[in-house]
Amino acid sequence: MTGANRPQSLLFLCSHNSVRSPMAEAIARHFIGADTYVASAGIRPSEPDPFAVAVMEEVGLDITRHRPHSFEDLEDTSFDVIVSLSPEAHHHALELTRTMAVDVIYWPTPDPTLASGARDQIFESYRGVRDGLLKRIRETFGRRPMGGV
């Protein structure tokens, strides 16, 4: 999905809209650019996650202003592509789009909030999610030349 095939509107959907989908949204905005509307949402929004904020800052992306919200909170719900990042979000996306002309893609993405151990181990779990999303977004939607990430 590069160049002319790139969607005009893209939604990342996960369970809580506090880690995976905000990371994906920030990465996609960075690489896809202003010609595509990019948003994120969760099934049951929770609180912003400080580990997610920290690992995104490591690569120069700021998600400190992100406030978790649900699909229903979005002003516009007509997307060309919805990327679901958890099994629950994928099921929800398929239900929501039964009567819509939208592509739903499932990218199984681990939930780093389930990581345990020392602080460094938890950070590595979050970095793994960030790096995995970065790779998939670059491969699927193309990379525009930019500094930073």
C-alpha positions as CSV (number, residue, x, y, z in Angstrom):
1,M,0.0,0.0,0.0
2,T,2.5,2.6,-1.0
3,G,2.1,5.7,-3.1
4,A,-1.1,5.8,-5.0
5,N,-2.4,2.7,-3.1
6,R,-2.1,4.4,0.2
7,P,-5.4,4.8,2.1
8,Q,-6.8,8.3,2.5
9,S,-8.0,7.4,6.1
10,L,-6.5,4.9,8.5
11,L,-7.6,3.8,12.0
12,F,-5.6,1.7,14.5
13,L,-7.9,-0.1,16.9
14,C,-6.8,-1.9,20.1
15,S,-8.3,-2.8,23.5
16,H,-7.6,0.3,25.5
17,N,-6.1,3.0,23.2
18,S,-3.3,3.6,25.7
19,V,-0.3,1.7,24.3
20,R,-0.5,-0.1,21.0
21,S,-2.8,2.0,18.9
22,P,-1.4,5.4,20.0
23,M,2.1,4.1,19.2
24,A,0.9,3.0,15.7
25,E,-1.0,6.3,15.2
26,A,2.1,8.3,15.9
27,I,4.4,6.1,13.8
28,A,2.0,6.2,10.9
29,R,1.6,10.0,11.0
30,H,5.4,10.3,11.0
31,F,5.9,8.0,8.0
32,I,2.7,8.4,5.9
33,G,2.4,12.2,6.2
34,A,-0.4,14.7,6.0
35,D,-2.0,13.2,2.9
36,T,-3.6,10.4,5.0
37,Y,-5.9,10.9,8.0
38,V,-4.6,8.7,10.8
39,A,-6.5,8.0,14.1
40,S,-6.6,5.5,16.8
41,A,-9.2,4.2,19.2
42,G,-9.9,1.5,21.8
43,I,-12.7,-0.8,22.8
44,R,-12.5,0.3,26.4
45,P,-10.3,3.3,26.8
46,S,-8.1,3.5,29.8
47,E,-5.5,5.9,31.1
48,P,-2.4,7.1,29.2
49,D,0.6,4.8,29.7
50,P,3.9,6.3,30.9
51,F,6.0,3.4,29.5
52,A,4.4,3.9,26.1
53,V,5.2,7.7,26.3
54,A,8.8,7.0,27.3
55,V,9.6,4.4,24.5
56,M,8.1,6.7,21.9
57,E,10.2,9.6,23.1
58,E,13.3,7.4,22.6
59,V,12.6,7.5,18.9
60,G,11.6,11.2,18.8
61,L,7.8,10.7,18.7
62,D,5.7,12.6,21.3
63,I,2.4,10.9,22.4
64,T,2.1,12.9,25.6
65,R,-1.0,14.8,24.4
66,H,-2.8,11.6,23.4
67,R,-6.0,10.9,25.4
68,P,-7.5,7.4,25.1
69,H,-10.9,7.2,23.5
70,S,-13.3,4.7,21.9
71,F,-14.4,4.2,18.3
72,E,-17.7,5.8,19.2
73,D,-15.9,8.9,20.4
74,L,-14.4,9.6,16.9
75,E,-16.0,12.5,15.0
76,D,-15.7,10.6,11.7
77,T,-15.9,6.8,11.6
78,S,-15.6,6.3,7.8
79,F,-12.1,4.8,7.2
80,D,-10.5,3.2,4.2
81,V,-8.5,0.8,6.4
82,I,-8.8,-0.3,10.0
83,V,-5.9,-2.1,11.5
84,S,-6.8,-4.1,14.6
85,L,-4.0,-4.9,17.0
86,S,-5.7,-7.3,19.5
87,P,-8.2,-10.2,19.0
88,E,-10.9,-8.2,20.8
89,A,-10.4,-5.2,18.6
90,H,-10.4,-7.3,15.5
91,H,-13.7,-8.9,16.4
92,H,-15.1,-5.4,17.2
93,A,-13.8,-4.0,13.9
94,L,-15.5,-6.8,12.0
95,E,-18.8,-6.2,13.8
96,L,-18.6,-2.4,13.3
97,T,-17.9,-2.7,9.6
98,R,-20.3,-5.4,8.5
99,T,-22.2,-3.0,6.3
100,M,-19.3,-0.7,5.4
101,A,-16.8,-0.7,2.5
102,V,-13.7,-0.8,4.6
103,D,-10.6,-3.1,4.7
104,V,-10.0,-4.6,8.1
105,I,-6.5,-5.9,8.7
106,Y,-5.4,-7.9,11.7
107,W,-1.9,-7.4,13.1
108,P,-1.7,-9.5,16.2
109,T,0.4,-7.4,18.6
110,P,1.4,-8.4,22.1
111,D,0.1,-6.4,25.0
112,P,3.2,-5.0,26.8
113,T,1.2,-4.1,29.9
114,L,1.2,-7.8,30.7
115,A,5.0,-7.9,31.0
116,S,6.5,-8.5,34.4
117,G,9.9,-8.4,35.9
118,A,12.4,-5.6,36.4
119,R,11.8,-2.1,34.9
120,D,14.3,-2.8,32.1
121,Q,12.4,-6.0,31.2
122,I,9.1,-4.1,31.0
123,F,10.7,-1.4,28.9
124,E,12.0,-4.1,26.5
125,S,8.5,-5.4,26.1
126,Y,7.2,-2.0,25.1
127,R,10.2,-1.4,22.8
128,G,9.4,-4.7,21.1
129,V,5.9,-3.6,20.4
130,R,7.0,-0.2,19.2
131,D,9.7,-1.7,16.9
132,G,7.3,-4.3,15.5
133,L,4.7,-1.6,14.7
134,L,7.3,0.5,13.1
135,K,8.4,-2.3,10.8
136,R,4.9,-3.3,9.8
137,I,3.8,0.3,9.1
138,R,6.9,0.9,7.0
139,E,6.4,-2.3,5.0
140,T,2.6,-1.9,4.5
141,F,2.2,1.8,4.0
142,G,5.6,2.9,2.7
143,R,8.2,5.1,4.2
144,R,8.5,8.7,3.2
145,P,12.0,10.3,3.7
146,M,12.3,12.0,7.0
147,G,14.8,12.3,9.8
148,G,14.3,10.8,13.2
149,V,12.9,7.3,13.5
